[in-house]
Amino acid sequence: MPDNPHKNHRARMRARYNASGFDGFADHEVLEFMLYYCYPRCDTNKIAHDFINKFGSLHNLLEADVETLQEVLGCTEKVAVFLSMIPAIANRYFRSRWGDATVLDKVETAGKYAIDLFVGETNENFYVLCLDKRFRLINTTRVSKGTTDEAAVYPREVFGTAIRNHATAIILAHNHPGGSMNPSSGDRRATIRISDGAELIGIDVIDHIIVAGDTYFSFAQRDMIVKGYPKDEKKDNR
């Protein structure tokens, strides 16, 4: 009797993962592996192919909400919640690894922080990053959550957040999910309104960063509207 080609398949997949992570895995194999924890005794390879085919890609699948996952896939709530948690866990991981002593005094550092801030976000969100006088991060607060292409932001929410956290400076950050990182005319107007209002209450708007995937646009980097980051004294003395 010929050997069953599927025998010990899960053990071989775990060995591959233990050896090199998900390097060399196709997207359906990554999903197949994750689904082991939802389907203890099923052929999750076929399920993974089916799930990805219904959404068109792995990232579309993982960015769907619980209700959509259940409706499209016909899966249980348990499976839908598990899949929807993955981007949220990634976001929490990236944010937590920055620690409590984060200093955002350079556009490169602030840009990387902003990219990590929006990992897994499928809707447009607007955050205020509150800084002390040494540009140490005091608090990161979401002041607006919108749809896939718009998040209304109100200056009073921004100022209230800054005042409650005793910030001397702030960085604005929002994302363009699935879109261009370039600012819209509305983004420019909002930056002007917030910068003008912040000046009246003695708070500096250091930057406004727009994130699109793993890229970002910095108003400060382009000398637009905002005050900008502290200059390198060594460079100034040359």
N, C-alpha and C positions, 0 to 999 in steps of 0.2 A: 504494500500500500504506500503510495507516494507521500512524502512529507507535506504537511499543510504549510503553504508559503506565508500564511499570516500568523503562524505560531510564533510567539515571543516578539511580535512586531512592536508592541508597546515598550518592551524592554530595550529593543534595539534603538527606538526613537529616543528613549531616555538617555541611553549611552551616547548617542550623537549630541544631544543637548549638553550633557555633562562634560563632553570633550571640548565643545567649541561654541556653546550657546546656540543661537539661532542662525549662525553663519552657515550658509549652504542650504538652508530650509527654504522651500517655496512658501508663498503666502498661505496656500491651503494646508501645508504641513504645519505651519505655526498654529493655525486655527485648530487643526486636528489635534495637536498636542494639548492645547489649552482645554479643549472639550473633553479630554480624558477625565477631568475633574467634575464634569457634569453628567457624563454618560460612562459609568464604570465598566459596562460590558457590551457596548455597541461598537460598530464599525464607524468611528468618527471621521474617517477619511471621506467616506461618501457624504456624511452630514456636512463636513467642512466645504466640500465642493458645491453642494447644494446651497448652503448659506451664502457663500461668496458670489455664486452665479445670480442669486436673487437680488443682491445689492450692487453687483458690478465690480466691487473691489473690497479688499480687507478693510481699508480705512473708512469707506462708506458704511460698511457693516458696523464697525466699532464706534462710529460717531452717531449712530441712530439711538433714539431714546427707547426706553423700555416698552412703551406702548406700540411703537412702530415695529420693533423687533418681533414682538408677539404676533402682531397682525400679519406681517410679511412672511415670517418664518413658520408660524404656527407652532412655536415652541412654548415651553412652560415659562411662567414668570421667573422661576429660579434661573433658568438658562439666560433669559433676557437680562436680568439684573447682573448676572456674572459678566456678560459681554459688555454691558454699559459701564461697568466699574473699571474696566481696564484703562481707558483714557483718563478717568478721574484719579486713579491710583498713580498713573504716570505723572499727572499734574502735581499731585501732592508730593511725590518723590522729588521732582525737580525743585519745587519750592522749598522743601525742608532741607535739602542739602546745602542751601546757601547759609544756613545758621543764623545766629543772633548778632553777629558782628559785621554784617555786610556794609561796605562803604561804596556808595554810588557817586564817585567824584570824577568818573571818566565815562565818555559815551560808550566805549566798548563794553565796559562792565554793566552799565545800565541796559544796554541793548541785549546782552546775553541774559540778564535777569528777566527782562520783559519777554523774551522768547520763551523762556522756561515758564513764565507766569501763564502763558496762554496755551500751553500744551494740552491737547484734548478738548479745547473750547470750540464748539461748533456755532455758537451765536456770538454776536458782537458784544463785547463787554468793555466797560470803561473803568480804569483803576486810578487811584491817587496813591502815589508812593510818598510817604511823609518822611522828611529828613531833618536831622538836627543841624546845628551850626557847623559840625565837622563832616557833614554829608553822610552820616551813619543812618541806616534805614531804621526808622522807629516803628513804622506800621505800613502795611499794604491793605488798602480798603477798596472793594468794588463799590462804586457809586452809581452804576447803571448797568442793567442787563437788558439787551434788546433781542432783535430777531437775527436772522442769518446775515443781514446786510445793514442794520442800523441800530444804534443805541443812543437814545437821547440823553444828554448830560446837562445838568443844571448847575450853574456856578455856585449857588447857595449850598448844594451838597458837597461840592469840592471844598469850599471855604470852611464849612462846618466840620468836615473831616480833618482839615489841616489844623484848625483851632483846637479841637478836642484832643489832638495828639501833640499839641504844643510844637508844631513844626515851624522851623524857620525857612524851610525851602520845600518844594514839592516837585515831583516829576509826574506828568500825566502820561498815561499809557492806555491805548486801546488797540483792538485787533480788527483786521479785515479778513474774516474767514473765507477762504476760497477766492479772495480778490487780490487787487494790486496793493502794494504797500504804500503807494503814493497818496498824499493827503488830498481829500476832496475840498471843494470850496467851503463846505460846511465845517470840515475839520479846521480849516484856517480861521474861519470866523469864531468858532468856539475857543480856539487858542488865544485869539486876540481878546475876547471878552474875559476869559479867565485870567489872563496875564494882567490886563488893566485893573481888574477888580482886586487881584492879589496884591498888586503894588500899593493900593490904597490902605491895606491892612498890614503892610510890612512883611509880606511873604513873597519870596522869590520863586518864580516858575522857572526851573532850571532847564527843563526839556519837555517835549511832547513826543513820545515814541509810538509809532504805528507798526504793529507786527502783522506780517502775512506769512504764515508757515514758519520757516526757519530764517526769514529775512526781516529786516526792520528799516524804517525811515525815521531819522532823528531830525527834528526841527533845529536843535542846537548845532548839530554837525553842519548844517547848511546856513547857519546864521540867520534863521528865520524867527522873528517875533520874540522868542523866549530869551532869558538872560544868558543861559549857557553854563557850562561847568567851570570850576576854578581853573585858572591857567597854571601850567607847570612853571614854578618859579625858576627852575634851572634854565628852561627855554627862554624865559623873559630876560634873564641876566646875560644871555649870550650877546 
